[in-house]
Amino acid sequence: MPTDAVTTSPLKLPVLFARFVKIEHSVFALPFAYTGAFLAMGAVRGFWTMLWITVVMVGGRSLAMGLNRVIDYEIDARNPRTAGRELPAGALTLGQGIAFCVVSLALLATGLSQLPALTWYLSPIVVAAFVIYPYTKRFTSLCHLFLGATIGLAPVGAWVAVTGRLAWQPFLLMGVVTLWIGGFDIIYACLDVDFDRREGIHSLPVSIGAGPALWVTRAFHLGAVALLLEVGLVFSQLGTIYFAGVAVVALLLAYENAIVSPRDLSRVNTAFMTMNGIISVVYIAFVATDLLTG
């Protein structure tokens, strides 16, 4: 158990906590949450609603990542690739990690209190998903899809935050995020095949091999593009600019899949962080531009 973080300067804690939850990875889910909100509004507007959606997203994502780190810290400590993370390395104590989760939950609750009541009533489902996900890798190779679906709740939640009701349309965006993130999580899991096999950790690359697993990623990403096209057909306010954005996203996904192979995993981090960050930003940029000019 990490215990030596008690000597860490309080001034360094914000930086450590930002690294603890990989704050830069927020770029994956937040643009899709905004997309869900904008499509529910039919426009790019609603400053206060968008502000509280952002608060909920920051709190929720921080809680999810914090729980993942706390629940997995013993596994992370045994894995050479992750042993340098804040908990196993002792930069933060387990108590500090738990306290961070409590604060994140409070931030999430604060944001929800400013949004329609249905968001509050549905929130236990989301928090339960945050808790369950870290355990899925212990018993199923479908953990990648569970991760994608958990993050995919973001656009559905944003839709409810705007409209105060559930509808089927935002679940198309949830499907996009589920397949997109599930696919690139498979790519990322290729880095740990040997360790996961020794530890009994489940992943698709462990179950069927890295080569076939990467073909599953390609199928997932093709499905994500198909759902993006369906979003454009369902929402009549979207037009040519939106579909041009989908074409760009498709090309970026094709490149992401092209630079990783079972024989060369040297560019996994490029595919995981750089390309996926670009994809999410490009998508919301085209959506917002289309709605603003339509």
BALO-935446 format. One record per residue (C-alpha): residue number from 1; x, y, z. Coordinates in nm, 2 decimals. Example, Ala and Ser with C-alpha at 12.3 -4.5 7.8 and 13.67 -1.06 7.14 Angstrom:
<pts>
pos=1 | u=1.23 | v=-0.45 | w=0.78
pos=2 | u=1.37 | v=-0.11 | w=0.71
</pts>
This chain:
<pts>
pos=1 | u=0.00 | v=0.00 | w=0.00
pos=2 | u=0.14 | v=0.34 | w=-0.09
pos=3 | u=0.22 | v=0.54 | w=0.22
pos=4 | u=0.50 | v=0.78 | w=0.16
pos=5 | u=0.30 | v=1.05 | w=-0.01
pos=6 | u=0.24 | v=1.21 | w=0.33
pos=7 | u=0.57 | v=1.40 | w=0.27
pos=8 | u=0.44 | v=1.54 | w=-0.06
pos=9 | u=0.41 | v=1.92 | w=-0.07
pos=10 | u=0.05 | v=2.04 | w=-0.07
pos=11 | u=0.15 | v=2.26 | w=-0.36
pos=12 | u=0.22 | v=1.96 | w=-0.57
pos=13 | u=-0.10 | v=1.78 | w=-0.50
pos=14 | u=-0.31 | v=1.95 | w=-0.78
pos=15 | u=-0.05 | v=1.83 | w=-1.04
pos=16 | u=-0.04 | v=1.48 | w=-0.89
pos=17 | u=-0.42 | v=1.46 | w=-0.89
pos=18 | u=-0.43 | v=1.58 | w=-1.25
pos=19 | u=-0.18 | v=1.31 | w=-1.35
pos=20 | u=-0.37 | v=1.06 | w=-1.12
pos=21 | u=-0.68 | v=1.08 | w=-1.34
pos=22 | u=-0.51 | v=1.16 | w=-1.67
pos=23 | u=-0.70 | v=1.49 | w=-1.70
pos=24 | u=-0.60 | v=1.52 | w=-2.06
pos=25 | u=-0.81 | v=1.22 | w=-2.15
pos=26 | u=-1.12 | v=1.43 | w=-2.08
pos=27 | u=-1.09 | v=1.52 | w=-2.44
pos=28 | u=-1.23 | v=1.18 | w=-2.53
pos=29 | u=-1.58 | v=1.20 | w=-2.37
pos=30 | u=-1.64 | v=1.58 | w=-2.33
pos=31 | u=-1.69 | v=1.66 | w=-2.70
pos=32 | u=-1.95 | v=1.39 | w=-2.73
pos=33 | u=-2.13 | v=1.51 | w=-2.42
pos=34 | u=-2.14 | v=1.85 | w=-2.58
pos=35 | u=-2.27 | v=1.70 | w=-2.91
pos=36 | u=-2.55 | v=1.53 | w=-2.72
pos=37 | u=-2.64 | v=1.86 | w=-2.56
pos=38 | u=-2.62 | v=2.06 | w=-2.88
pos=39 | u=-2.83 | v=1.82 | w=-3.08
pos=40 | u=-3.09 | v=1.82 | w=-2.80
pos=41 | u=-3.10 | v=2.20 | w=-2.82
pos=42 | u=-3.08 | v=2.21 | w=-3.20
pos=43 | u=-2.82 | v=2.48 | w=-3.17
pos=44 | u=-2.50 | v=2.58 | w=-2.99
pos=45 | u=-2.63 | v=2.78 | w=-2.70
pos=46 | u=-2.74 | v=2.75 | w=-2.33
pos=47 | u=-2.44 | v=2.88 | w=-2.14
pos=48 | u=-2.56 | v=2.78 | w=-1.79
pos=49 | u=-2.68 | v=2.44 | w=-1.89
pos=50 | u=-2.35 | v=2.37 | w=-2.07
pos=51 | u=-2.16 | v=2.50 | w=-1.76
pos=52 | u=-2.33 | v=2.25 | w=-1.53
pos=53 | u=-2.30 | v=1.97 | w=-1.79
pos=54 | u=-1.92 | v=2.05 | w=-1.78
pos=55 | u=-1.92 | v=2.03 | w=-1.40
pos=56 | u=-2.09 | v=1.70 | w=-1.41
pos=57 | u=-1.86 | v=1.56 | w=-1.67
pos=58 | u=-1.55 | v=1.68 | w=-1.48
pos=59 | u=-1.68 | v=1.53 | w=-1.16
pos=60 | u=-1.80 | v=1.21 | w=-1.32
pos=61 | u=-1.49 | v=1.15 | w=-1.52
pos=62 | u=-1.26 | v=1.22 | w=-1.22
pos=63 | u=-1.46 | v=0.99 | w=-1.01
pos=64 | u=-1.45 | v=0.71 | w=-1.27
pos=65 | u=-1.08 | v=0.74 | w=-1.32
pos=66 | u=-1.01 | v=0.77 | w=-0.95
pos=67 | u=-1.21 | v=0.46 | w=-0.87
pos=68 | u=-1.03 | v=0.27 | w=-1.15
pos=69 | u=-0.69 | v=0.37 | w=-1.00
pos=70 | u=-0.79 | v=0.29 | w=-0.64
pos=71 | u=-0.94 | v=-0.05 | w=-0.73
pos=72 | u=-0.65 | v=-0.15 | w=-0.96
pos=73 | u=-0.36 | v=-0.01 | w=-0.76
pos=74 | u=-0.23 | v=-0.36 | w=-0.66
pos=75 | u=-0.24 | v=-0.48 | w=-1.02
pos=76 | u=-0.08 | v=-0.16 | w=-1.14
pos=77 | u=0.20 | v=-0.21 | w=-0.88
pos=78 | u=0.29 | v=-0.55 | w=-1.03
pos=79 | u=0.28 | v=-0.43 | w=-1.39
pos=80 | u=0.61 | v=-0.27 | w=-1.50
pos=81 | u=0.43 | v=-0.04 | w=-1.74
pos=82 | u=0.20 | v=0.10 | w=-1.47
pos=83 | u=0.42 | v=0.07 | w=-1.16
pos=84 | u=0.51 | v=0.44 | w=-1.19
pos=85 | u=0.15 | v=0.56 | w=-1.15
pos=86 | u=0.09 | v=0.78 | w=-0.85
pos=87 | u=-0.06 | v=0.52 | w=-0.61
pos=88 | u=0.18 | v=0.23 | w=-0.67
pos=89 | u=0.48 | v=0.46 | w=-0.68
pos=90 | u=0.37 | v=0.62 | w=-0.35
pos=91 | u=0.34 | v=0.97 | w=-0.49
pos=92 | u=-0.02 | v=0.96 | w=-0.35
pos=93 | u=-0.15 | v=0.74 | w=-0.06
pos=94 | u=-0.45 | v=0.52 | w=-0.10
pos=95 | u=-0.63 | v=0.74 | w=0.15
pos=96 | u=-0.56 | v=1.04 | w=-0.07
pos=97 | u=-0.69 | v=0.85 | w=-0.37
pos=98 | u=-1.01 | v=0.77 | w=-0.19
pos=99 | u=-1.05 | v=1.13 | w=-0.07
pos=100 | u=-1.01 | v=1.25 | w=-0.43
pos=101 | u=-1.30 | v=1.01 | w=-0.53
pos=102 | u=-1.52 | v=1.15 | w=-0.25
pos=103 | u=-1.45 | v=1.51 | w=-0.36
pos=104 | u=-1.52 | v=1.41 | w=-0.73
pos=105 | u=-1.85 | v=1.25 | w=-0.62
pos=106 | u=-1.95 | v=1.58 | w=-0.44
pos=107 | u=-1.86 | v=1.78 | w=-0.75
pos=108 | u=-2.08 | v=1.54 | w=-0.96
pos=109 | u=-2.37 | v=1.58 | w=-0.72
pos=110 | u=-2.33 | v=1.96 | w=-0.72
pos=111 | u=-2.36 | v=1.97 | w=-1.10
pos=112 | u=-2.66 | v=1.73 | w=-1.10
pos=113 | u=-2.84 | v=1.95 | w=-0.85
pos=114 | u=-2.85 | v=2.23 | w=-1.11
pos=115 | u=-2.99 | v=2.01 | w=-1.38
pos=116 | u=-3.33 | v=1.84 | w=-1.44
pos=117 | u=-3.44 | v=1.59 | w=-1.17
pos=118 | u=-3.42 | v=1.30 | w=-1.40
pos=119 | u=-3.04 | v=1.33 | w=-1.43
pos=120 | u=-3.02 | v=1.29 | w=-1.05
pos=121 | u=-3.25 | v=0.98 | w=-1.05
pos=122 | u=-3.05 | v=0.82 | w=-1.32
pos=123 | u=-2.71 | v=0.90 | w=-1.17
pos=124 | u=-2.68 | v=0.58 | w=-0.95
pos=125 | u=-2.67 | v=0.38 | w=-1.28
pos=126 | u=-2.38 | v=0.58 | w=-1.40
pos=127 | u=-2.19 | v=0.57 | w=-1.07
pos=128 | u=-2.25 | v=0.19 | w=-1.05
pos=129 | u=-2.09 | v=0.16 | w=-1.40
pos=130 | u=-1.79 | v=0.35 | w=-1.27
pos=131 | u=-1.75 | v=0.10 | w=-0.98
pos=132 | u=-1.82 | v=-0.21 | w=-1.19
pos=133 | u=-1.59 | v=-0.14 | w=-1.49
pos=134 | u=-1.25 | v=-0.19 | w=-1.31
pos=135 | u=-1.37 | v=-0.54 | w=-1.21
pos=136 | u=-1.48 | v=-0.65 | w=-1.55
pos=137 | u=-1.13 | v=-0.71 | w=-1.67
pos=138 | u=-1.11 | v=-0.98 | w=-1.39
pos=139 | u=-1.37 | v=-1.20 | w=-1.55
pos=140 | u=-1.46 | v=-1.10 | w=-1.91
pos=141 | u=-1.29 | v=-1.00 | w=-2.24
pos=142 | u=-1.59 | v=-0.78 | w=-2.30
pos=143 | u=-1.44 | v=-0.53 | w=-2.06
pos=144 | u=-1.35 | v=-0.31 | w=-2.36
pos=145 | u=-1.71 | v=-0.27 | w=-2.46
pos=146 | u=-1.82 | v=-0.21 | w=-2.10
pos=147 | u=-1.57 | v=0.08 | w=-2.08
pos=148 | u=-1.69 | v=0.22 | w=-2.40
pos=149 | u=-2.06 | v=0.20 | w=-2.29
pos=150 | u=-1.98 | v=0.36 | w=-1.96
pos=151 | u=-1.81 | v=0.66 | w=-2.13
pos=152 | u=-2.09 | v=0.65 | w=-2.39
pos=153 | u=-2.34 | v=0.74 | w=-2.12
pos=154 | u=-2.21 | v=1.10 | w=-2.15
pos=155 | u=-2.41 | v=1.21 | w=-2.45
pos=156 | u=-2.72 | v=1.04 | w=-2.32
pos=157 | u=-2.68 | v=1.22 | w=-1.99
pos=158 | u=-2.62 | v=1.55 | w=-2.16
pos=159 | u=-2.94 | v=1.50 | w=-2.37
pos=160 | u=-3.13 | v=1.44 | w=-2.05
pos=161 | u=-2.97 | v=1.75 | w=-1.89
pos=162 | u=-3.11 | v=1.96 | w=-2.17
pos=163 | u=-3.45 | v=1.81 | w=-2.23
pos=164 | u=-3.53 | v=1.65 | w=-1.89
pos=165 | u=-3.63 | v=1.33 | w=-2.06
pos=166 | u=-3.49 | v=1.01 | w=-2.22
pos=167 | u=-3.52 | v=0.95 | w=-2.59
pos=168 | u=-3.37 | v=0.70 | w=-2.83
pos=169 | u=-3.17 | v=0.94 | w=-3.05
pos=170 | u=-2.88 | v=1.00 | w=-2.81
pos=171 | u=-2.83 | v=0.63 | w=-2.78
pos=172 | u=-2.69 | v=0.65 | w=-3.14
pos=173 | u=-2.41 | v=0.87 | w=-3.00
pos=174 | u=-2.37 | v=0.62 | w=-2.71
pos=175 | u=-2.32 | v=0.35 | w=-2.97
pos=176 | u=-2.06 | v=0.56 | w=-3.15
pos=177 | u=-1.86 | v=0.61 | w=-2.83
pos=178 | u=-1.90 | v=0.25 | w=-2.72
pos=179 | u=-1.75 | v=0.11 | w=-3.04
pos=180 | u=-1.49 | v=0.39 | w=-3.08
pos=181 | u=-1.35 | v=0.37 | w=-2.72
pos=182 | u=-1.40 | v=-0.01 | w=-2.70
pos=183 | u=-1.19 | v=-0.04 | w=-3.02
pos=184 | u=-0.90 | v=0.18 | w=-2.91
pos=185 | u=-0.90 | v=0.02 | w=-2.56
pos=186 | u=-0.84 | v=-0.31 | w=-2.75
pos=187 | u=-0.54 | v=-0.14 | w=-2.91
pos=188 | u=-0.41 | v=-0.02 | w=-2.58
pos=189 | u=-0.45 | v=-0.37 | w=-2.42
pos=190 | u=-0.21 | v=-0.51 | w=-2.67
pos=191 | u=0.07 | v=-0.35 | w=-2.47
pos=192 | u=-0.01 | v=-0.58 | w=-2.17
pos=193 | u=-0.08 | v=-0.92 | w=-2.33
pos=194 | u=0.21 | v=-1.10 | w=-2.15
pos=195 | u=0.14 | v=-0.94 | w=-1.81
pos=196 | u=-0.24 | v=-0.99 | w=-1.84
pos=197 | u=-0.20 | v=-1.35 | w=-1.93
pos=198 | u=0.03 | v=-1.42 | w=-1.63
pos=199 | u=-0.21 | v=-1.23 | w=-1.39
pos=200 | u=-0.53 | v=-1.38 | w=-1.53
pos=201 | u=-0.65 | v=-1.04 | w=-1.65
pos=202 | u=-0.90 | v=-1.07 | w=-1.93
pos=203 | u=-0.88 | v=-0.88 | w=-2.26
pos=204 | u=-0.95 | v=-0.95 | w=-2.62
pos=205 | u=-0.58 | v=-0.96 | w=-2.72
pos=206 | u=-0.53 | v=-1.22 | w=-2.44
pos=207 | u=-0.83 | v=-1.43 | w=-2.55
pos=208 | u=-0.79 | v=-1.44 | w=-2.92
pos=209 | u=-0.44 | v=-1.29 | w=-2.99
pos=210 | u=-0.33 | v=-0.94 | w=-3.08
pos=211 | u=-0.38 | v=-0.98 | w=-3.46
pos=212 | u=-0.74 | v=-1.10 | w=-3.45
pos=213 | u=-0.82 | v=-0.85 | w=-3.17
pos=214 | u=-0.70 | v=-0.56 | w=-3.39
pos=215 | u=-0.94 | v=-0.68 | w=-3.66
pos=216 | u=-1.22 | v=-0.65 | w=-3.41
pos=217 | u=-1.10 | v=-0.29 | w=-3.34
pos=218 | u=-1.13 | v=-0.22 | w=-3.71
pos=219 | u=-1.48 | v=-0.37 | w=-3.72
pos=220 | u=-1.58 | v=-0.16 | w=-3.42
pos=221 | u=-1.45 | v=0.16 | w=-3.57
pos=222 | u=-1.63 | v=0.08 | w=-3.90
pos=223 | u=-1.95 | v=0.04 | w=-3.70
pos=224 | u=-1.88 | v=0.37 | w=-3.52
pos=225 | u=-1.85 | v=0.55 | w=-3.86
pos=226 | u=-2.18 | v=0.39 | w=-3.97
pos=227 | u=-2.35 | v=0.52 | w=-3.66
pos=228 | u=-2.21 | v=0.86 | w=-3.71
pos=229 | u=-2.36 | v=0.86 | w=-4.06
pos=230 | u=-2.69 | v=0.75 | w=-3.90
pos=231 | u=-2.67 | v=1.05 | w=-3.66
pos=232 | u=-2.65 | v=1.28 | w=-3.96
pos=233 | u=-2.96 | v=1.12 | w=-4.11
pos=234 | u=-3.16 | v=1.13 | w=-3.79
pos=235 | u=-3.09 | v=1.49 | w=-3.70
pos=236 | u=-3.23 | v=1.70 | w=-3.98
pos=237 | u=-3.04 | v=2.01 | w=-3.86
pos=238 | u=-2.72 | v=1.85 | w=-3.96
pos=239 | u=-2.60 | v=1.88 | w=-4.32
pos=240 | u=-2.31 | v=1.88 | w=-4.56
pos=241 | u=-2.06 | v=2.02 | w=-4.31
pos=242 | u=-2.14 | v=1.74 | w=-4.06
pos=243 | u=-2.10 | v=1.47 | w=-4.32
pos=244 | u=-1.76 | v=1.62 | w=-4.42
pos=245 | u=-1.66 | v=1.59 | w=-4.06
pos=246 | u=-1.76 | v=1.22 | w=-4.05
pos=247 | u=-1.54 | v=1.17 | w=-4.36
pos=248 | u=-1.25 | v=1.33 | w=-4.18
pos=249 | u=-1.31 | v=1.11 | w=-3.87
pos=250 | u=-1.33 | v=0.80 | w=-4.09
pos=251 | u=-0.99 | v=0.89 | w=-4.24
pos=252 | u=-0.84 | v=0.95 | w=-3.90
pos=253 | u=-0.97 | v=0.62 | w=-3.77
pos=254 | u=-0.83 | v=0.44 | w=-4.07
pos=255 | u=-0.49 | v=0.60 | w=-4.00
pos=256 | u=-0.51 | v=0.51 | w=-3.63
pos=257 | u=-0.57 | v=0.15 | w=-3.72
pos=258 | u=-0.30 | v=0.15 | w=-3.99
pos=259 | u=-0.02 | v=0.26 | w=-3.76
pos=260 | u=-0.06 | v=-0.04 | w=-3.52
pos=261 | u=0.01 | v=-0.40 | w=-3.59
pos=262 | u=0.08 | v=-0.71 | w=-3.39
pos=263 | u=0.45 | v=-0.68 | w=-3.50
pos=264 | u=0.48 | v=-0.31 | w=-3.43
pos=265 | u=0.32 | v=-0.17 | w=-3.12
pos=266 | u=0.56 | v=0.12 | w=-3.10
pos=267 | u=0.30 | v=0.37 | w=-3.20
pos=268 | u=0.02 | v=0.26 | w=-2.97
pos=269 | u=0.04 | v=0.57 | w=-2.76
pos=270 | u=0.02 | v=0.78 | w=-3.07
pos=271 | u=-0.29 | v=0.59 | w=-3.18
pos=272 | u=-0.44 | v=0.60 | w=-2.83
pos=273 | u=-0.38 | v=0.96 | w=-2.71
pos=274 | u=-0.29 | v=1.18 | w=-3.01
pos=275 | u=-0.52 | v=1.04 | w=-3.27
pos=276 | u=-0.83 | v=0.99 | w=-3.05
pos=277 | u=-0.79 | v=1.34 | w=-2.90
pos=278 | u=-0.78 | v=1.48 | w=-3.25
pos=279 | u=-1.08 | v=1.27 | w=-3.36
pos=280 | u=-1.31 | v=1.39 | w=-3.07
pos=281 | u=-1.21 | v=1.76 | w=-3.12
pos=282 | u=-1.25 | v=1.73 | w=-3.50
pos=283 | u=-1.60 | v=1.58 | w=-3.46
pos=284 | u=-1.74 | v=1.84 | w=-3.22
pos=285 | u=-1.58 | v=2.12 | w=-3.44
pos=286 | u=-1.77 | v=2.00 | w=-3.74
pos=287 | u=-2.09 | v=1.95 | w=-3.54
pos=288 | u=-2.08 | v=2.30 | w=-3.39
pos=289 | u=-1.99 | v=2.46 | w=-3.72
pos=290 | u=-2.28 | v=2.29 | w=-3.90
pos=291 | u=-2.53 | v=2.40 | w=-3.63
pos=292 | u=-2.39 | v=2.75 | w=-3.62
pos=293 | u=-2.41 | v=2.80 | w=-3.99
pos=294 | u=-2.71 | v=2.59 | w=-4.07
</pts>
